Amino acid sequence: MIIYKCRFTGDEMCSDAFKPRPVVDNGEEIPGLFQIDSMKVNKDTGGAVDIGCGNEFGGGDADLDDGAELVNNVIDETVGFNLQEVPMGKKDLKEYLGGYCKALRQKLKDDDKVAGPDVKKFTQSAPIFCKWLLGKYSELQFYTTPSMDPDGSMAFAFYEGANVNPSFIYIEKGLLEEKC
């Protein structure tokens, strides 16, 4: 399994168990970003929850425990990564992205494990994904790591179509991959 950690704080933000995939908008991939899907799970068991519809999808006659606490499997502190929602105005997002991308570019340049072409690729993709995130501002919710470091990586939650659970978007180079 691969755990994705904030390059600045070392806080865990997601894992490859969520099957990361590129962010695609109107048929075009947004470079420098990836996304994962979330779901509601039973806090006690971590198991997925049947949302109803009877046996329409082969769910059988399983009864849902009315006392079960349902939580999001990405943000919950027990079954997820303890991400904390933070309020953010559009101007705040623009300032955050500008400062974050500048600091991240320097961090990538200083990291001997990151090749020069990867730094260049990040530098070229940053204006594209920043513009895309700012354009989607009204559709996003903002999450930071448990350390609440304002300079650390963020996760951007959004709802696709009629999905009742958000997808989470991450800036790819802002995360370190750690095999465990």
C-alpha positions in Angstrom: 0.0 0.0 0.0 1.1 3.6 -0.7 0.3 6.3 1.8 0.4 9.9 0.5 1.8 12.4 3.0 2.0 16.1 2.9 5.4 17.1 1.7 5.6 19.9 4.3 4.1 18.4 7.4 4.4 14.7 6.9 0.7 14.2 7.8 -1.0 11.4 6.0 -3.7 12.6 3.5 -4.8 9.6 1.5 -3.7 6.2 0.2 -3.7 4.2 -3.0 -6.5 2.1 -1.5 -8.8 4.9 -2.8 -7.6 4.3 -6.4 -6.3 7.8 -7.3 -7.1 8.9 -10.8 -6.5 12.0 -12.9 -8.9 15.0 -12.6 -10.8 15.3 -15.9 -13.0 18.2 -16.7 -14.9 18.4 -20.0 -12.8 15.6 -21.4 -9.5 17.2 -20.6 -7.1 16.1 -17.9 -6.0 18.8 -15.5 -2.3 18.4 -15.1 -0.7 18.2 -11.6 -3.9 17.0 -9.8 -5.4 13.7 -8.9 -8.6 12.7 -7.2 -10.1 10.0 -5.1 -13.7 9.1 -4.3 -15.1 8.9 -0.8 -18.0 7.1 0.8 -20.0 6.9 4.0 -18.9 4.0 6.2 -19.9 2.7 9.6 -17.6 4.3 12.1 -17.4 1.2 14.2 -16.6 -1.3 11.5 -15.3 0.9 8.7 -17.6 -1.0 6.3 -19.5 0.5 3.4 -23.1 1.3 4.0 -26.0 0.2 1.8 -27.9 3.4 0.9 -31.2 1.7 0.3 -33.1 0.8 -2.8 -34.1 -2.6 -1.3 -32.8 -5.5 -3.3 -32.6 -3.4 -6.5 -28.9 -3.8 -6.7 -28.5 -7.2 -5.0 -28.3 -5.8 -1.5 -30.5 -8.5 0.0 -32.5 -8.0 3.1 -29.6 -6.8 5.3 -30.9 -4.4 8.0 -29.0 -1.2 8.7 -28.3 -0.6 12.3 -30.2 2.6 13.1 -27.7 3.4 15.8 -24.7 3.1 13.5 -22.7 6.3 13.2 -22.0 7.0 9.5 -18.8 8.9 8.7 -16.8 9.9 5.6 -14.0 7.4 5.0 -11.5 10.1 3.9 -11.9 12.8 6.6 -12.9 10.9 9.7 -10.3 10.7 12.4 -10.9 7.0 13.1 -11.3 5.4 9.7 -9.9 8.2 7.5 -7.1 10.7 7.6 -8.5 13.2 10.2 -8.7 16.0 7.6 -10.1 19.3 9.0 -12.5 21.5 7.1 -11.3 25.1 6.9 -13.3 28.2 5.7 -11.7 29.9 2.8 -12.7 32.9 0.6 -11.8 33.0 -3.0 -9.1 35.7 -2.3 -7.8 33.4 0.5 -7.6 30.5 -2.0 -5.7 32.6 -4.5 -3.2 33.7 -1.9 -2.8 30.2 -0.6 -2.2 28.7 -4.0 0.3 31.4 -4.9 2.3 30.9 -1.7 1.9 27.2 -1.7 3.1 26.7 -5.3 6.1 29.0 -4.8 7.1 27.1 -1.6 6.5 23.7 -3.2 8.5 24.6 -6.2 11.5 25.5 -4.0 11.0 22.3 -1.9 11.0 20.2 -5.1 14.2 22.0 -6.3 15.9 21.3 -2.9 14.9 17.6 -2.9 17.7 15.5 -4.5 15.1 12.8 -5.2 13.2 15.1 -7.6 14.6 15.3 -11.1 14.9 18.7 -12.8 12.3 17.8 -15.5 9.8 17.0 -12.7 10.3 20.4 -11.2 9.8 22.0 -14.6 6.6 19.9 -15.2 5.2 21.1 -11.9 6.1 24.7 -12.7 4.3 24.4 -16.1 1.2 22.7 -14.6 0.8 25.0 -11.6 -0.9 27.9 -13.4 -3.2 25.5 -15.1 -4.4 23.7 -12.0 -4.5 26.9 -10.0 -6.8 28.5 -12.6 -9.0 25.4 -12.6 -9.3 25.3 -8.8 -10.1 29.0 -8.7 -12.7 28.5 -11.4 -14.3 25.8 -9.3 -14.1 27.8 -6.1 -17.9 27.9 -5.4 -18.1 24.1 -5.8 -15.2 23.2 -3.4 -14.8 22.6 0.3 -11.3 22.9 1.8 -9.6 20.5 4.1 -6.2 20.7 5.8 -4.1 18.1 7.6 -4.5 17.4 11.3 -1.5 19.6 12.1 -3.6 22.6 10.7 -0.3 24.0 9.2 -1.5 26.9 6.9 1.5 26.3 4.7 0.8 22.5 4.3 -1.0 20.6 1.6 -4.8 20.8 1.3 -7.5 18.5 0.0 -10.3 20.0 -2.1 -13.7 18.3 -1.8 -16.3 18.5 -4.5 -19.5 16.7 -5.5 -19.7 15.3 -9.0 -23.1 15.1 -10.6 -25.7 13.4 -8.3 -23.0 11.8 -6.1 -23.9 12.2 -2.4 -20.3 11.7 -1.3 -17.5 14.1 -2.3 -14.4 13.3 -4.4 -11.2 14.8 -3.0 -8.6 16.5 -5.2 -4.9 16.8 -4.3 -2.0 18.6 -5.8 0.2 15.7 -6.8 3.6 17.0 -6.2 2.6 18.3 -2.8 2.5 14.8 -1.5 5.2 12.2 -0.8 4.5 8.6 -1.5 5.5 6.2 1.2 5.2 2.4 0.8 4.1 0.5 3.9 
